[in-house]
Amino acid sequence: MPGLTLGDTVPNLELDSTHGKIRIHDFVGHGYAIIFSHPGDFTPVCTTELSAMAGYAKEFEKRGVKLLGISCDDVKSHKEWIKDIEAYKPGNRVTYPIMADPDRQAIRQLNMVDPDEKDSDGGELPSRALHIVGPDKKVKLSILYPACAGRNIDEVVRAVDALQTAAKHAVATPANWRPGERVVIPPGVSDEEARRKFPKGFDTADLPSRKGYLRFTECCGAVVWAYVEKGTQVLAWVLADFSPAYFESKDSSFKLGHWDCIESRTQEKLDHVARFCPKTTETAQRRHPRFLQPHQILVDQLVPLAFGMLAAWVNWFSFARSKPRHFAASSFKRGGIRTSH
C-alpha cells in the first residue's frame, strides 16, 4: 500500500485524545515515540494488546520512548474502553493517550488502513500498524499485523533496543539480537576504520566466499554515568544511554549533569547530550553505589580501603622500628634487660 514508510517524516497531525489535544511532533519531542493503531474499541485482540502495552509502559519509558494509540472510535468510547483494559490485567494502568480519528483522515495519512477490514457501514478500519518514530520525526521502523494476530510487545521492545543501539554506535544488529550481545559492523566500514572505531577488535566469520563482510564486535561506546539533578539536588545516578528527553519530559527542571567516564570514547556522547542539556549546575559530590557497576564499586570502595590499610601498616612498622632506638637513648635496666647506647 503506498503511503507513509521508512524514512518518511510522520505528518504533524493534531487530534483529540484521552489526554486532550495532541500534535504529533510536539508529542514526540526530542525522543522516540511509538504510534500504534487498533481496529476498534471493545474488541478482544485489541483489549489484550493495549493491556500489554500498558504493562510494558515503564520499559519503554526507560528507553525514552512515548506511546501513542489511535483508532477510529471517539474519545468517549476510548475512555469507557480503558476501564475494560485495566480490569483485564489489574495493575496495567493505561497511562498513554489514545487518539480519536472518527473521520478516518489520520489513519490514511499514517498509512494505517486495513484494506480487508470494514465496519458495519462499509467504512475503513485501521490495521494493527505500528510506527517507531525517532527524534527527527522520521519513521525508523514499521510493523504491520492483520486483525487476527496480536502484536508481540517483547519484539517491539527488542526492536527499540536495536534501533537505539544502531543509532548510538553506528552498528547493525544480527538476527534475534538482544542487548549485551555482539553486533555487526556495517559493510561500508573498512577493516582499517573498524580497528580505529572498535578498539576491542572484531571477529570475521569464516565463510566460503572469503569476502570478509560478516564482522562481529562488541558495542564499545563508553560506559558513562550521569547524575540527574533538579536545581543543585542530585537525585540519582543513571546510565547515559537513557535519553535526555526522558528526564526533561518529566519535569523541565530536570537536567543531566556531571558525567563520569568509566571507559574511553566518551566525548561523542558528551557532545551529543550537551546539545540537549546545555545548562548544568555543580558537579555531584558523590556517587551512589546502587547505581554503579560491580567493578566500579570495587574501585570506589575497596581500593581506598586497601590503601588505608597499607598506610596503617606502614605507620605501625615505622613506629615498631623506632621503639628500640627510643629506649636505647637512656641507660637503665628494666625487667632484667640492659639497654645501652
N, C-alpha and C positions, 0 to 999 in steps of 0.2 A: 504493500500500500504506500503510495507517495505521501510525503509529509515530513514532519519533524524526525530527524535521525541523528546518528552520532556526529558530533562536531557542530551541530546547529545550535544557535542561540535560542534558548527557550523563550517563547513570547511573554512579554511583560503584561500579563493579564491581571485585571482586578476583579475579584469575585467575592460574593458573600460567603461566609463560612461560619462554623460553630464558634469561632473566636472573633467574629466581626469581619469587616472588610479586609481583604488581603491582596496586596500587589506582589506578584511572584518574585520579582527581582529584589524588592525590599526584604521579602521573607528569606530569600537565600542568603543575602548579605555577603560577608567575606568568607563563608564556609561552604559546606556541601549541603545539599538537600535531596531528599527522595520524594518525588511526586508519583503517587500511585493511584490508579483508578480501580473501581469495582463496579460490576454490572448494576447492582441495585441494593438498597437498604432492605432489611428484614429477609435476607436470603441466606441459605445455610452455609455455603462455602465462604461467602464474604464475611459472615459473622466470625468464623474461625480465623480468617486471615487478619482482620482488623484487631482481634483479640491478641493474636500472635505478635503483630506489630507493636501493640501496647506493651506486651511482655518484654520485648526487646528494646524498648524506648531508651533505657539507660545505656545499653551497649552502643546505640547509635549516638547518644549524647556524648559519651566519652570520646567518640571519634569526631566530634564537632559537626554531626550530621543532623539536620532537622527533618521531620516527617510531615508530609502534607498529602492528605487524601482528597479524592474528588469523585463525585458521581452525579447523575442527573436528577437525583432527588433534592428536595428543598431543605433548607436549614432546619425547619421544624421537624421534618422527618428524621434528619440526621440525629438531632438531639434526643428524640424518642428512642431511636435505634441504639444509641450509645448505652442506654440502660440495659438492653439485652446483651450487648457485647461485654459489658463489665460484669454482668451476672453470670455469663457463660464460664468465665475464668475469674473468680473472685481474686482481687489483688492486681489484676491487669487493668489499670485505670487508663482510659483514653485521654491522654494529655495533649495530643497533637490535634491540629484543626482539620476539619473535613470541609472542603469547598462544595458549593452547590452550583450546578450547571443545568438548570431546567430547560434552557433553550438549545442545548447541545452544541453551542458555538465553541466553547472552550475545548471540549474533547476532540473536536475536529482539528483545531489548531495545534493541539498537543499530540495529534496522531494516536488517539486512544479509542477510536471507534472500532467496534467488533463488526465485521462485515456479515457475520452469520446470525447474530442475535438481534432480535427486535422485541419491543414491548408490545402490549396487547393492542395498541393503536398502530402498530407498524413503524413506530419511531426508532431511531438509532439508540443503541445502548453502548456503554463503554466496554472495552475489553479489560482483561486483567493485565494492564500495561504498567510498567514501572520505569521511570527515568531517574538516573542518578545525575544530578546537576552539580557542576563544580563552581568554585568561587568566581570564575569568569562567566558564569551563567550559561555555559555550553553543556550539552548533553554528553556525558562521559560514558554512559552505559545504558542500554535499554534491554528490558526483558519482557517478553510477551507470552502470556498464558491464555489458553482457551477458557471458556466459562466453566468447563467441567473439572479443571485441575487447579487446585490451590497452590499458592506460591510456597517455596521453601525459604523461610526467612534466614535460616543458617547460611544459605548460599548468598543471600543479599549482603549479610554482614561480611562474609568472606570476600565478596566482590568489592565492597568498600575498602577493606584492608588492602586488597591487591591494587586497586586504583591509587590509593593514597601512598602506598609503598613505591609504586612505579613513578608517581609524580615527584616524590621527595628524593629518590635515589637514582633516577634515570635508569631504571632497570625494567625487566619484564618478569612476570611470574609464570611458572610452568603449571601444567595440569594438576588439579587437586591441591594446589599450594595453600599452606597455612602460615600465619605469622610465625617467624622464628626459623622457618625452613629456608633452604638456599634458593636464590633467584637466578635468572639467566641474564646474560649480558646481551643487549640488542646487537643485531648483525652490523649495524652502522658504526660500531665502535671497534677500532682496530685493536690487535693484541697489545701493541705498544701503548696505546691510550688506555686500555683496560688495566695494564700494570700500574700506570700512574694513578688511575682513578680508584682502583680497588687494591689498596696496599696489602690486604690479607691474601691476595692472589686469586687464581681461578683454576678450575679443572675443565679440561676439554674432553668431551665424550669421544671415545674411540669408535668411529662409525666407518662403514665400508667406503663411503665417498671420499673420506680424508679431507673434507672441506673445512673442518675445524670451526663450524658455525655454532655448535651447541656447547656453550661455556657456562659453567655454574660457579657462582660466587656467593659470599655472604654479604648481606646488607651491612656495609662497614661505615655508614654515616655515623657521626658522633653520637655517643650515648650522653645526652645532655639533660641536666635537671635545671628546673627554674622554680623560683618561688612565685606564688600567686599572692599579690598584695592588694590591700584596699587602704588607700592612704599610706601610712607607714606601718600598718599591721601585717605581719606575714601570716598568711592563712594556711598554706600547705606547700609542700614540695611535690612537683609532678614531672613526668617525662615531657620533654619538649615536643614530642610527637603529637601532643594534644593541640588542637587548632586554637590559635589565639581568639578566634571568633567565638569559641565555646565559652570562654570566660567573659568576654565582653558582651555576649548575648544575655548573660545572667544579670549583669549589672555594669553600667558604663564606667563605674569607678574601679572595676577590677582590671588589673594590669599584670602582665608578665614582667617580672623584674629581673634580678640578678641571675646570670647563667653560670652554672658550674660545669665546666667541660671535663669529662672523665676520659674521653678518647680524643683522637685527632680529628681533623676535617670538620671543625665546628663553625668556622667563620661564615660559610654559606648559610647555615641555619640561623646564625645570629643575625646576619643581614636580612634574611627573609622575614624573621619575626619582627625585627626592628621597624620594618615598613608598616606593620600592623600596630605596633605599640611603641611609638617614638618617645613617649614620655614615661619615665620610670622614676621612682624615688630612691631611697637609700638602699645600699646593699644589705642583704639579710645577714644577721649576726650569727645565726646558727642553722644547722640542718637537722631535720627530724629523722631519726633512724628508721622510722616506719616507712619512709618514702625512698630509702636508699637500697641499692643493690647489695647483696651479701658481701661482695668483695670490698665495697666501699665502707661497709660497717667495720670490716677488719682494718682497713686503712685508717679510718677516722677514730676508732676507739681502741683497738688492740695495740696498734703501733705506738701511739703516745704512752700507753700503759707500759709497754716494753721498754721504751726509753726512760720512763720514770723509774722502773725497777733497776735498770742498768745504772742510772745516776745514783740511786740509793746505794747500790753495791759498791760503786767507785768511792763514794763518800765513806762508807764503812771501812773499806780496805785501807784508804788513806789514814783514817783515824787509828785503825789497828796497828799500822806500821809506825805511826808516830808515838804510840804509848811507851815502848822501851826507851826511846830517846828522852822522853819526858822524865821518867824515873831515873834514868842514868845520870841526869844532871845533878842529883844530890846523892851523897854517900850516907846510907843508913841501912840498917837491917830490918827486914820485915818478914815474919814467918820463916825465919831461918834462911832466907835468900839474901845474899850480899849483892848490893848494887854499887857500882863504882864508875868513875869517869872512864 
